[in-house]
Amino acid sequence: MHPSEIRNLSLTEMARRLDEAHHELFNLRFQYATGQLKNTARLSAVKREIAQLRTILREHELTAAGQGE
């Protein structure tokens, strides 16, 4: 998912996607540890998605704090 697509989502949708990504990362790490994971590149992709979601959520927090002053 591209950052521009993430920015078009609502805050609740972004939080839901972040939660889903954390669950997926947990499952991927578990599969990797047990030797069942075939596509190890997916680990990096999910980590990147989590970072993008956190960054954009933080941008929203900062703009909300800036408008409240």
PDB file of N, H, CA, C and O in Angstrom:
ATOM      1  N   MET A   1       0.844  -1.170   0.000  1.00  0.00           N
ATOM      2  CA  MET A   1       0.000   0.000   0.000  1.00  0.00           C
ATOM      3  C   MET A   1       0.895   1.242   0.000  1.00  0.00           C
ATOM      4  O   MET A   1       1.869   1.329   0.748  1.00  0.00           O
ATOM      5  N   HIS A   2       0.546   2.172  -0.837  1.00  0.00           N
ATOM      6  H   HIS A   2      -0.245   2.101  -1.445  1.00  0.00           H
ATOM      7  CA  HIS A   2       1.340   3.393  -0.960  1.00  0.00           C
ATOM      8  C   HIS A   2       0.926   4.402   0.112  1.00  0.00           C
ATOM      9  O   HIS A   2      -0.217   4.392   0.571  1.00  0.00           O
ATOM     10  N   PRO A   3       1.857   5.271   0.509  1.00  0.00           N
ATOM     11  CA  PRO A   3       1.524   6.278   1.528  1.00  0.00           C
ATOM     12  C   PRO A   3       0.352   7.173   1.133  1.00  0.00           C
ATOM     13  O   PRO A   3      -0.421   7.591   1.995  1.00  0.00           O
ATOM     14  N   SER A   4       0.211   7.470  -0.153  1.00  0.00           N
ATOM     15  H   SER A   4       0.839   7.130  -0.853  1.00  0.00           H
ATOM     16  CA  SER A   4      -0.917   8.310  -0.573  1.00  0.00           C
ATOM     17  C   SER A   4      -2.245   7.598  -0.338  1.00  0.00           C
ATOM     18  O   SER A   4      -3.241   8.242  -0.008  1.00  0.00           O
ATOM     19  N   GLU A   5      -2.270   6.275  -0.504  1.00  0.00           N
ATOM     20  H   GLU A   5      -1.461   5.752  -0.772  1.00  0.00           H
ATOM     21  CA  GLU A   5      -3.484   5.505  -0.230  1.00  0.00           C
ATOM     22  C   GLU A   5      -3.771   5.476   1.266  1.00  0.00           C
ATOM     23  O   GLU A   5      -4.929   5.526   1.680  1.00  0.00           O
ATOM     24  N   ILE A   6      -2.723   5.395   2.073  1.00  0.00           N
ATOM     25  H   ILE A   6      -1.783   5.355   1.737  1.00  0.00           H
ATOM     26  CA  ILE A   6      -2.892   5.364   3.521  1.00  0.00           C
ATOM     27  C   ILE A   6      -3.443   6.701   4.013  1.00  0.00           C
ATOM     28  O   ILE A   6      -4.297   6.729   4.900  1.00  0.00           O
ATOM     29  N   ARG A   7      -2.967   7.796   3.449  1.00  0.00           N
ATOM     30  H   ARG A   7      -2.273   7.773   2.729  1.00  0.00           H
ATOM     31  CA  ARG A   7      -3.415   9.122   3.883  1.00  0.00           C
ATOM     32  C   ARG A   7      -4.897   9.348   3.592  1.00  0.00           C
ATOM     33  O   ARG A   7      -5.534  10.168   4.253  1.00  0.00           O
ATOM     34  N   ASN A   8      -5.449   8.639   2.620  1.00  0.00           N
ATOM     35  H   ASN A   8      -4.931   7.974   2.083  1.00  0.00           H
ATOM     36  CA  ASN A   8      -6.870   8.783   2.293  1.00  0.00           C
ATOM     37  C   ASN A   8      -7.779   8.010   3.238  1.00  0.00           C
ATOM     38  O   ASN A   8      -8.998   8.174   3.188  1.00  0.00           O
ATOM     39  N   LEU A   9      -7.210   7.170   4.098  1.00  0.00           N
ATOM     40  H   LEU A   9      -6.220   7.037   4.139  1.00  0.00           H
ATOM     41  CA  LEU A   9      -7.998   6.378   5.036  1.00  0.00           C
ATOM     42  C   LEU A   9      -8.361   7.202   6.264  1.00  0.00           C
ATOM     43  O   LEU A   9      -7.697   8.188   6.584  1.00  0.00           O
ATOM     44  N   SER A  10      -9.417   6.790   6.944  1.00  0.00           N
ATOM     45  H   SER A  10      -9.957   5.989   6.685  1.00  0.00           H
ATOM     46  CA  SER A  10      -9.777   7.440   8.198  1.00  0.00           C
ATOM     47  C   SER A  10      -8.827   6.959   9.293  1.00  0.00           C
ATOM     48  O   SER A  10      -8.115   5.970   9.116  1.00  0.00           O
ATOM     49  N   LEU A  11      -8.820   7.659  10.415  1.00  0.00           N
ATOM     50  H   LEU A  11      -9.398   8.462  10.559  1.00  0.00           H
ATOM     51  CA  LEU A  11      -7.941   7.281  11.518  1.00  0.00           C
ATOM     52  C   LEU A  11      -8.280   5.899  12.068  1.00  0.00           C
ATOM     53  O   LEU A  11      -7.381   5.129  12.408  1.00  0.00           O
ATOM     54  N   THR A  12      -9.560   5.583  12.155  1.00  0.00           N
ATOM     55  H   THR A  12     -10.290   6.209  11.879  1.00  0.00           H
ATOM     56  CA  THR A  12      -9.943   4.267  12.659  1.00  0.00           C
ATOM     57  C   THR A  12      -9.535   3.170  11.693  1.00  0.00           C
ATOM     58  O   THR A  12      -9.122   2.093  12.122  1.00  0.00           O
ATOM     59  N   GLU A  13      -9.644   3.426  10.401  1.00  0.00           N
ATOM     60  H   GLU A  13      -9.980   4.301  10.053  1.00  0.00           H
ATOM     61  CA  GLU A  13      -9.222   2.446   9.396  1.00  0.00           C
ATOM     62  C   GLU A  13      -7.708   2.239   9.449  1.00  0.00           C
ATOM     63  O   GLU A  13      -7.227   1.113   9.322  1.00  0.00           O
ATOM     64  N   MET A  14      -6.964   3.323   9.635  1.00  0.00           N
ATOM     65  H   MET A  14      -7.355   4.237   9.738  1.00  0.00           H
ATOM     66  CA  MET A  14      -5.506   3.194   9.753  1.00  0.00           C
ATOM     67  C   MET A  14      -5.137   2.385  10.990  1.00  0.00           C
ATOM     68  O   MET A  14      -4.244   1.540  10.933  1.00  0.00           O
ATOM     69  N   ALA A  15      -5.812   2.633  12.100  1.00  0.00           N
ATOM     70  H   ALA A  15      -6.538   3.320  12.146  1.00  0.00           H
ATOM     71  CA  ALA A  15      -5.533   1.898  13.326  1.00  0.00           C
ATOM     72  C   ALA A  15      -5.876   0.419  13.151  1.00  0.00           C
ATOM     73  O   ALA A  15      -5.159  -0.447  13.652  1.00  0.00           O
ATOM     74  N   ARG A  16      -6.965   0.128  12.448  1.00  0.00           N
ATOM     75  H   ARG A  16      -7.548   0.832  12.042  1.00  0.00           H
ATOM     76  CA  ARG A  16      -7.350  -1.259  12.203  1.00  0.00           C
ATOM     77  C   ARG A  16      -6.307  -1.955  11.327  1.00  0.00           C
ATOM     78  O   ARG A  16      -5.933  -3.098  11.590  1.00  0.00           O
ATOM     79  N   ARG A  17      -5.842  -1.264  10.289  1.00  0.00           N
ATOM     80  H   ARG A  17      -6.147  -0.335  10.076  1.00  0.00           H
ATOM     81  CA  ARG A  17      -4.815  -1.839   9.410  1.00  0.00           C
ATOM     82  C   ARG A  17      -3.509  -2.064  10.165  1.00  0.00           C
ATOM     83  O   ARG A  17      -2.820  -3.057   9.933  1.00  0.00           O
ATOM     84  N   LEU A  18      -3.171  -1.153  11.057  1.00  0.00           N
ATOM     85  H   LEU A  18      -3.731  -0.346  11.245  1.00  0.00           H
ATOM     86  CA  LEU A  18      -1.960  -1.311  11.858  1.00  0.00           C
ATOM     87  C   LEU A  18      -2.068  -2.543  12.749  1.00  0.00           C
ATOM     88  O   LEU A  18      -1.114  -3.309  12.877  1.00  0.00           O
ATOM     89  N   ASP A  19      -3.221  -2.728  13.356  1.00  0.00           N
ATOM     90  H   ASP A  19      -3.997  -2.106  13.252  1.00  0.00           H
ATOM     91  CA  ASP A  19      -3.441  -3.900  14.195  1.00  0.00           C
ATOM     92  C   ASP A  19      -3.343  -5.190  13.372  1.00  0.00           C
ATOM     93  O   ASP A  19      -2.738  -6.166  13.814  1.00  0.00           O
ATOM     94  N   GLU A  20      -3.934  -5.189  12.188  1.00  0.00           N
ATOM     95  H   GLU A  20      -4.426  -4.396  11.829  1.00  0.00           H
ATOM     96  CA  GLU A  20      -3.862  -6.354  11.316  1.00  0.00           C
ATOM     97  C   GLU A  20      -2.421  -6.646  10.902  1.00  0.00           C
ATOM     98  O   GLU A  20      -2.007  -7.803  10.843  1.00  0.00           O
ATOM     99  N   ALA A  21      -1.670  -5.598  10.619  1.00  0.00           N
ATOM    100  H   ALA A  21      -2.007  -4.658  10.666  1.00  0.00           H
ATOM    101  CA  ALA A  21      -0.274  -5.775  10.201  1.00  0.00           C
ATOM    102  C   ALA A  21       0.560  -6.364  11.339  1.00  0.00           C
ATOM    103  O   ALA A  21       1.433  -7.199  11.100  1.00  0.00           O
ATOM    104  N   HIS A  22       0.295  -5.937  12.571  1.00  0.00           N
ATOM    105  H   HIS A  22      -0.414  -5.259  12.765  1.00  0.00           H
ATOM    106  CA  HIS A  22       1.005  -6.493  13.721  1.00  0.00           C
ATOM    107  C   HIS A  22       0.690  -7.983  13.882  1.00  0.00           C
ATOM    108  O   HIS A  22       1.580  -8.783  14.172  1.00  0.00           O
ATOM    109  N   HIS A  23      -0.578  -8.349  13.691  1.00  0.00           N
ATOM    110  H   HIS A  23      -1.300  -7.699  13.456  1.00  0.00           H
ATOM    111  CA  HIS A  23      -0.952  -9.760  13.783  1.00  0.00           C
ATOM    112  C   HIS A  23      -0.281 -10.574  12.671  1.00  0.00           C
ATOM    113  O   HIS A  23       0.205 -11.681  12.907  1.00  0.00           O
ATOM    114  N   GLU A  24      -0.261 -10.015  11.464  1.00  0.00           N
ATOM    115  H   GLU A  24      -0.655  -9.116  11.272  1.00  0.00           H
ATOM    116  CA  GLU A  24       0.378 -10.714  10.355  1.00  0.00           C
ATOM    117  C   GLU A  24       1.879 -10.885  10.607  1.00  0.00           C
ATOM    118  O   GLU A  24       2.442 -11.944  10.329  1.00  0.00           O
ATOM    119  N   LEU A  25       2.521  -9.845  11.130  1.00  0.00           N
ATOM    120  H   LEU A  25       2.064  -8.984  11.355  1.00  0.00           H
ATOM    121  CA  LEU A  25       3.947  -9.938  11.425  1.00  0.00           C
ATOM    122  C   LEU A  25       4.211 -11.010  12.475  1.00  0.00           C
ATOM    123  O   LEU A  25       5.174 -11.768  12.359  1.00  0.00           O
ATOM    124  N   PHE A  26       3.369 -11.078  13.493  1.00  0.00           N
ATOM    125  H   PHE A  26       2.587 -10.462  13.588  1.00  0.00           H
ATOM    126  CA  PHE A  26       3.514 -12.117  14.510  1.00  0.00           C
ATOM    127  C   PHE A  26       3.424 -13.507  13.876  1.00  0.00           C
ATOM    128  O   PHE A  26       4.244 -14.383  14.150  1.00  0.00           O
ATOM    129  N   ASN A  27       2.414 -13.689  13.024  1.00  0.00           N
ATOM    130  H   ASN A  27       1.748 -12.977  12.802  1.00  0.00           H
ATOM    131  CA  ASN A  27       2.242 -14.987  12.374  1.00  0.00           C
ATOM    132  C   ASN A  27       3.413 -15.320  11.455  1.00  0.00           C
ATOM    133  O   ASN A  27       3.848 -16.470  11.399  1.00  0.00           O
ATOM    134  N   LEU A  28       3.920 -14.332  10.739  1.00  0.00           N
ATOM    135  H   LEU A  28       3.566 -13.397  10.784  1.00  0.00           H
ATOM    136  CA  LEU A  28       5.062 -14.563   9.856  1.00  0.00           C
ATOM    137  C   LEU A  28       6.308 -14.927  10.647  1.00  0.00           C
ATOM    138  O   LEU A  28       7.062 -15.815  10.248  1.00  0.00           O
ATOM    139  N   ARG A  29       6.528 -14.250  11.761  1.00  0.00           N
ATOM    140  H   ARG A  29       5.916 -13.528  12.086  1.00  0.00           H
ATOM    141  CA  ARG A  29       7.682 -14.582  12.597  1.00  0.00           C
ATOM    142  C   ARG A  29       7.564 -15.994  13.156  1.00  0.00           C
ATOM    143  O   ARG A  29       8.556 -16.717  13.246  1.00  0.00           O
ATOM    144  N   PHE A  30       6.350 -16.381  13.529  1.00  0.00           N
ATOM    145  H   PHE A  30       5.544 -15.794  13.455  1.00  0.00           H
ATOM    146  CA  PHE A  30       6.128 -17.728  14.037  1.00  0.00           C
ATOM    147  C   PHE A  30       6.415 -18.761  12.944  1.00  0.00           C
ATOM    148  O   PHE A  30       7.074 -19.768  13.202  1.00  0.00           O
ATOM    149  N   GLN A  31       5.928 -18.515  11.738  1.00  0.00           N
ATOM    150  H   GLN A  31       5.394 -17.697  11.529  1.00  0.00           H
ATOM    151  CA  GLN A  31       6.182 -19.423  10.621  1.00  0.00           C
ATOM    152  C   GLN A  31       7.669 -19.491  10.305  1.00  0.00           C
ATOM    153  O   GLN A  31       8.193 -20.562   9.999  1.00  0.00           O
ATOM    154  N   TYR A  32       8.344 -18.355  10.379  1.00  0.00           N
ATOM    155  H   TYR A  32       7.918 -17.486  10.628  1.00  0.00           H
ATOM    156  CA  TYR A  32       9.778 -18.328  10.106  1.00  0.00           C
ATOM    157  C   TYR A  32      10.550 -19.155  11.142  1.00  0.00           C
ATOM    158  O   TYR A  32      11.475 -19.891  10.798  1.00  0.00           O
ATOM    159  N   ALA A  33      10.160 -19.023  12.395  1.00  0.00           N
ATOM    160  H   ALA A  33       9.409 -18.425  12.674  1.00  0.00           H
ATOM    161  CA  ALA A  33      10.852 -19.736  13.466  1.00  0.00           C
ATOM    162  C   ALA A  33      10.649 -21.249  13.363  1.00  0.00           C
ATOM    163  O   ALA A  33      11.527 -22.028  13.734  1.00  0.00           O
ATOM    164  N   THR A  34       9.491 -21.652  12.858  1.00  0.00           N
ATOM    165  H   THR A  34       8.778 -21.020  12.557  1.00  0.00           H
ATOM    166  CA  THR A  34       9.219 -23.077  12.735  1.00  0.00           C
ATOM    167  C   THR A  34       9.635 -23.646  11.384  1.00  0.00           C
ATOM    168  O   THR A  34       9.471 -24.840  11.134  1.00  0.00           O
ATOM    169  N   GLY A  35      10.170 -22.799  10.516  1.00  0.00           N
ATOM    170  H   GLY A  35      10.304 -21.829  10.719  1.00  0.00           H
ATOM    171  CA  GLY A  35      10.657 -23.248   9.214  1.00  0.00           C
ATOM    172  C   GLY A  35       9.572 -23.451   8.176  1.00  0.00           C
ATOM    173  O   GLY A  35       9.797 -24.144   7.184  1.00  0.00           O
ATOM    174  N   GLN A  36       8.401 -22.866   8.378  1.00  0.00           N
ATOM    175  H   GLN A  36       8.218 -22.303   9.184  1.00  0.00           H
ATOM    176  CA  GLN A  36       7.291 -23.035   7.448  1.00  0.00           C
ATOM    177  C   GLN A  36       7.141 -21.872   6.468  1.00  0.00           C
ATOM    178  O   GLN A  36       6.363 -21.966   5.519  1.00  0.00           O
ATOM    179  N   LEU A  37       7.870 -20.783   6.682  1.00  0.00           N
ATOM    180  H   LEU A  37       8.502 -20.707   7.453  1.00  0.00           H
ATOM    181  CA  LEU A  37       7.716 -19.596   5.848  1.00  0.00           C
ATOM    182  C   LEU A  37       8.496 -19.759   4.561  1.00  0.00           C
ATOM    183  O   LEU A  37       9.704 -19.993   4.583  1.00  0.00           O
ATOM    184  N   LYS A  38       7.800 -19.633   3.428  1.00  0.00           N
ATOM    185  H   LYS A  38       6.818 -19.442   3.410  1.00  0.00           H
ATOM    186  CA  LYS A  38       8.452 -19.785   2.132  1.00  0.00           C
ATOM    187  C   LYS A  38       8.876 -18.433   1.549  1.00  0.00           C
ATOM    188  O   LYS A  38       9.920 -18.333   0.905  1.00  0.00           O
ATOM    189  N   ASN A  39       8.063 -17.390   1.776  1.00  0.00           N
ATOM    190  H   ASN A  39       7.215 -17.470   2.300  1.00  0.00           H
ATOM    191  CA  ASN A  39       8.348 -16.067   1.227  1.00  0.00           C
ATOM    192  C   ASN A  39       8.852 -15.158   2.346  1.00  0.00           C
ATOM    193  O   ASN A  39       8.064 -14.472   2.998  1.00  0.00           O
ATOM    194  N   THR A  40      10.160 -15.156   2.565  1.00  0.00           N
ATOM    195  H   THR A  40      10.800 -15.713   2.036  1.00  0.00           H
ATOM    196  CA  THR A  40      10.731 -14.355   3.654  1.00  0.00           C
ATOM    197  C   THR A  40      10.700 -12.860   3.354  1.00  0.00           C
ATOM    198  O   THR A  40      10.830 -12.047   4.269  1.00  0.00           O
ATOM    199  N   ALA A  41      10.531 -12.487   2.096  1.00  0.00           N
ATOM    200  H   ALA A  41      10.425 -13.147   1.352  1.00  0.00           H
ATOM    201  CA  ALA A  41      10.465 -11.067   1.738  1.00  0.00           C
ATOM    202  C   ALA A  41       9.206 -10.416   2.306  1.00  0.00           C
ATOM    203  O   ALA A  41       9.149  -9.197   2.464  1.00  0.00           O
ATOM    204  N   ARG A  42       8.209 -11.225   2.609  1.00  0.00           N
ATOM    205  H   ARG A  42       8.255 -12.215   2.480  1.00  0.00           H
ATOM    206  CA  ARG A  42       6.964 -10.677   3.164  1.00  0.00           C
ATOM    207  C   ARG A  42       7.204 -10.065   4.540  1.00  0.00           C
ATOM    208  O   ARG A  42       6.507  -9.126   4.926  1.00  0.00           O
ATOM    209  N   LEU A  43       8.184 -10.585   5.289  1.00  0.00           N
ATOM    210  H   LEU A  43       8.750 -11.348   4.976  1.00  0.00           H
ATOM    211  CA  LEU A  43       8.529 -10.007   6.592  1.00  0.00           C
ATOM    212  C   LEU A  43       8.910  -8.539   6.436  1.00  0.00           C
ATOM    213  O   LEU A  43       8.415  -7.684   7.171  1.00  0.00           O
ATOM    214  N   SER A  44       9.775  -8.251   5.494  1.00  0.00           N
ATOM    215  H   SER A  44      10.177  -8.945   4.897  1.00  0.00           H
ATOM    216  CA  SER A  44      10.211  -6.865   5.264  1.00  0.00           C
ATOM    217  C   SER A  44       9.061  -5.995   4.801  1.00  0.00           C
ATOM    218  O   SER A  44       8.948  -4.839   5.210  1.00  0.00           O
ATOM    219  N   ALA A  45       8.212  -6.539   3.956  1.00  0.00           N
ATOM    220  H   ALA A  45       8.304  -7.478   3.623  1.00  0.00           H
ATOM    221  CA  ALA A  45       7.089  -5.764   3.436  1.00  0.00           C
ATOM    222  C   ALA A  45       6.120  -5.385   4.552  1.00  0.00           C
ATOM    223  O   ALA A  45       5.619  -4.261   4.584  1.00  0.00           O
ATOM    224  N   VAL A  46       5.857  -6.306   5.455  1.00  0.00           N
ATOM    225  H   VAL A  46       6.263  -7.220   5.428  1.00  0.00           H
ATOM    226  CA  VAL A  46       4.932  -6.024   6.553  1.00  0.00           C
ATOM    227  C   VAL A  46       5.556  -5.022   7.519  1.00  0.00           C
ATOM    228  O   VAL A  46       4.867  -4.131   8.015  1.00  0.00           O
ATOM    229  N   LYS A  47       6.846  -5.158   7.789  1.00  0.00           N
ATOM    230  H   LYS A  47       7.406  -5.882   7.385  1.00  0.00           H
ATOM    231  CA  LYS A  47       7.530  -4.186   8.651  1.00  0.00           C
ATOM    232  C   LYS A  47       7.467  -2.784   8.037  1.00  0.00           C
ATOM    233  O   LYS A  47       7.255  -1.799   8.744  1.00  0.00           O
ATOM    234  N   ARG A  48       7.651  -2.703   6.730  1.00  0.00           N
ATOM    235  H   ARG A  48       7.823  -3.503   6.156  1.00  0.00           H
ATOM    236  CA  ARG A  48       7.588  -1.413   6.040  1.00  0.00           C
ATOM    237  C   ARG A  48       6.185  -0.829   6.122  1.00  0.00           C
ATOM    238  O   ARG A  48       6.022   0.373   6.331  1.00  0.00           O
ATOM    239  N   GLU A  49       5.176  -1.674   5.960  1.00  0.00           N
ATOM    240  H   GLU A  49       5.309  -2.650   5.790  1.00  0.00           H
ATOM    241  CA  GLU A  49       3.791  -1.211   6.056  1.00  0.00           C
ATOM    242  C   GLU A  49       3.492  -0.672   7.454  1.00  0.00           C
ATOM    243  O   GLU A  49       2.826   0.353   7.597  1.00  0.00           O
ATOM    244  N   ILE A  50       3.983  -1.361   8.483  1.00  0.00           N
ATOM    245  H   ILE A  50       4.524  -2.194   8.367  1.00  0.00           H
ATOM    246  CA  ILE A  50       3.792  -0.897   9.858  1.00  0.00           C
ATOM    247  C   ILE A  50       4.455   0.458  10.053  1.00  0.00           C
ATOM    248  O   ILE A  50       3.875   1.353  10.669  1.00  0.00           O
ATOM    249  N   ALA A  51       5.660   0.613   9.533  1.00  0.00           N
ATOM    250  H   ALA A  51       6.131  -0.113   9.032  1.00  0.00           H
ATOM    251  CA  ALA A  51       6.374   1.890   9.674  1.00  0.00           C
ATOM    252  C   ALA A  51       5.625   3.010   8.960  1.00  0.00           C
ATOM    253  O   ALA A  51       5.529   4.119   9.486  1.00  0.00           O
ATOM    254  N   GLN A  52       5.100   2.739   7.781  1.00  0.00           N
ATOM    255  H   GLN A  52       5.178   1.838   7.353  1.00  0.00           H
ATOM    256  CA  GLN A  52       4.355   3.759   7.050  1.00  0.00           C
ATOM    257  C   GLN A  52       3.094   4.158   7.800  1.00  0.00           C
ATOM    258  O   GLN A  52       2.778   5.343   7.906  1.00  0.00           O
ATOM    259  N   LEU A  53       2.378   3.175   8.316  1.00  0.00           N
ATOM    260  H   LEU A  53       2.635   2.213   8.229  1.00  0.00           H
ATOM    261  CA  LEU A  53       1.159   3.479   9.063  1.00  0.00           C
ATOM    262  C   LEU A  53       1.464   4.291  10.314  1.00  0.00           C
ATOM    263  O   LEU A  53       0.767   5.263  10.605  1.00  0.00           O
ATOM    264  N   ARG A  54       2.495   3.905  11.055  1.00  0.00           N
ATOM    265  H   ARG A  54       3.061   3.115  10.819  1.00  0.00           H
ATOM    266  CA  ARG A  54       2.866   4.651  12.264  1.00  0.00           C
ATOM    267  C   ARG A  54       3.283   6.076  11.926  1.00  0.00           C
ATOM    268  O   ARG A  54       2.924   7.011  12.643  1.00  0.00           O
ATOM    269  N   THR A  55       4.029   6.251  10.853  1.00  0.00           N
ATOM    270  H   THR A  55       4.320   5.492  10.271  1.00  0.00           H
ATOM    271  CA  THR A  55       4.479   7.582  10.457  1.00  0.00           C
ATOM    272  C   THR A  55       3.304   8.482  10.124  1.00  0.00           C
ATOM    273  O   THR A  55       3.256   9.631  10.562  1.00  0.00           O
ATOM    274  N   ILE A  56       2.364   7.974   9.358  1.00  0.00           N
ATOM    275  H   ILE A  56       2.403   7.041   9.002  1.00  0.00           H
ATOM    276  CA  ILE A  56       1.223   8.787   8.951  1.00  0.00           C
ATOM    277  C   ILE A  56       0.299   9.054  10.135  1.00  0.00           C
ATOM    278  O   ILE A  56      -0.268  10.142  10.237  1.00  0.00           O
ATOM    279  N   LEU A  57       0.138   8.079  11.034  1.00  0.00           N
ATOM    280  H   LEU A  57       0.598   7.196  10.951  1.00  0.00           H
ATOM    281  CA  LEU A  57      -0.646   8.326  12.244  1.00  0.00           C
ATOM    282  C   LEU A  57       0.003   9.418  13.087  1.00  0.00           C
ATOM    283  O   LEU A  57      -0.692  10.265  13.647  1.00  0.00           O
ATOM    284  N   ARG A  58       1.321   9.403  13.178  1.00  0.00           N
ATOM    285  H   ARG A  58       1.885   8.714  12.723  1.00  0.00           H
ATOM    286  CA  ARG A  58       2.035  10.431  13.945  1.00  0.00           C
ATOM    287  C   ARG A  58       1.872  11.800  13.292  1.00  0.00           C
ATOM    288  O   ARG A  58       1.728  12.803  13.991  1.00  0.00           O
ATOM    289  N   GLU A  59       1.893  11.854  11.960  1.00  0.00           N
ATOM    290  H   GLU A  59       2.010  11.040  11.392  1.00  0.00           H
ATOM    291  CA  GLU A  59       1.660  13.125  11.263  1.00  0.00           C
ATOM    292  C   GLU A  59       0.286  13.682  11.626  1.00  0.00           C
ATOM    293  O   GLU A  59       0.142  14.884  11.853  1.00  0.00           O
ATOM    294  N   HIS A  60      -0.712  12.821  11.681  1.00  0.00           N
ATOM    295  H   HIS A  60      -0.595  11.845  11.497  1.00  0.00           H
ATOM    296  CA  HIS A  60      -2.062  13.274  12.061  1.00  0.00           C
ATOM    297  C   HIS A  60      -2.078  13.790  13.492  1.00  0.00           C
ATOM    298  O   HIS A  60      -2.725  14.797  13.779  1.00  0.00           O
ATOM    299  N   GLU A  61      -1.372  13.107  14.398  1.00  0.00           N
ATOM    300  H   GLU A  61      -0.846  12.289  14.166  1.00  0.00           H
ATOM    301  CA  GLU A  61      -1.308  13.572  15.783  1.00  0.00           C
ATOM    302  C   GLU A  61      -0.668  14.950  15.878  1.00  0.00           C
ATOM    303  O   GLU A  61      -1.148  15.818  16.606  1.00  0.00           O
ATOM    304  N   LEU A  62       0.414  15.142  15.139  1.00  0.00           N
ATOM    305  H   LEU A  62       0.804  14.437  14.547  1.00  0.00           H
ATOM    306  CA  LEU A  62       1.112  16.427  15.196  1.00  0.00           C
ATOM    307  C   LEU A  62       0.292  17.555  14.597  1.00  0.00           C
ATOM    308  O   LEU A  62       0.301  18.668  15.122  1.00  0.00           O
ATOM    309  N   THR A  63      -0.416  17.289  13.510  1.00  0.00           N
ATOM    310  H   THR A  63      -0.423  16.384  13.084  1.00  0.00           H
ATOM    311  CA  THR A  63      -1.250  18.344  12.916  1.00  0.00           C
ATOM    312  C   THR A  63      -2.417  18.665  13.836  1.00  0.00           C
ATOM    313  O   THR A  63      -2.819  19.824  13.938  1.00  0.00           O
ATOM    314  N   ALA A  64      -2.967  17.660  14.508  1.00  0.00           N
ATOM    315  H   ALA A  64      -2.640  16.718  14.426  1.00  0.00           H
ATOM    316  CA  ALA A  64      -4.064  17.909  15.444  1.00  0.00           C
ATOM    317  C   ALA A  64      -3.576  18.719  16.642  1.00  0.00           C
ATOM    318  O   ALA A  64      -4.286  19.598  17.130  1.00  0.00           O
ATOM    319  N   ALA A  65      -2.372  18.427  17.114  1.00  0.00           N
ATOM    320  H   ALA A  65      -1.795  17.713  16.718  1.00  0.00           H
ATOM    321  CA  ALA A  65      -1.811  19.172  18.236  1.00  0.00           C
ATOM    322  C   ALA A  65      -1.482  20.607  17.813  1.00  0.00           C
ATOM    323  O   ALA A  65      -1.647  21.540  18.599  1.00  0.00           O
ATOM    324  N   GLY A  66      -1.024  20.780  16.596  1.00  0.00           N
ATOM    325  H   GLY A  66      -0.890  20.022  15.957  1.00  0.00           H
ATOM    326  CA  GLY A  66      -0.698  22.115  16.102  1.00  0.00           C
ATOM    327  C   GLY A  66      -1.920  22.973  15.908  1.00  0.00           C
ATOM    328  O   GLY A  66      -1.859  24.189  16.090  1.00  0.00           O
ATOM    329  N   GLN A  67      -3.020  22.370  15.544  1.00  0.00           N
ATOM    330  H   GLN A  67      -3.070  21.382  15.396  1.00  0.00           H
ATOM    331  CA  GLN A  67      -4.260  23.133  15.346  1.00  0.00           C
ATOM    332  C   GLN A  67      -4.921  23.477  16.672  1.00  0.00           C
ATOM    333  O   GLN A  67      -5.700  24.427  16.758  1.00  0.00           O
ATOM    334  N   GLY A  68      -4.608  22.700  17.708  1.00  0.00           N
ATOM    335  H   GLY A  68      -3.976  21.929  17.638  1.00  0.00           H
ATOM    336  CA  GLY A  68      -5.209  22.948  19.010  1.00  0.00           C
ATOM    337  C   GLY A  68      -4.563  24.084  19.771  1.00  0.00           C
ATOM    338  O   GLY A  68      -5.099  24.524  20.788  1.00  0.00           O
ATOM    339  N   GLU A  69      -3.434  24.566  19.310  1.00  0.00           N
ATOM    340  H   GLU A  69      -2.999  24.208  18.484  1.00  0.00           H
ATOM    341  CA  GLU A  69      -2.734  25.648  20.034  1.00  0.00           C
ATOM    342  C   GLU A  69      -3.403  26.970  19.874  1.00  0.00           C
ATOM    343  O   GLU A  69      -2.935  27.969  20.420  1.00  0.00           O
TER     344      GLU A  69
END
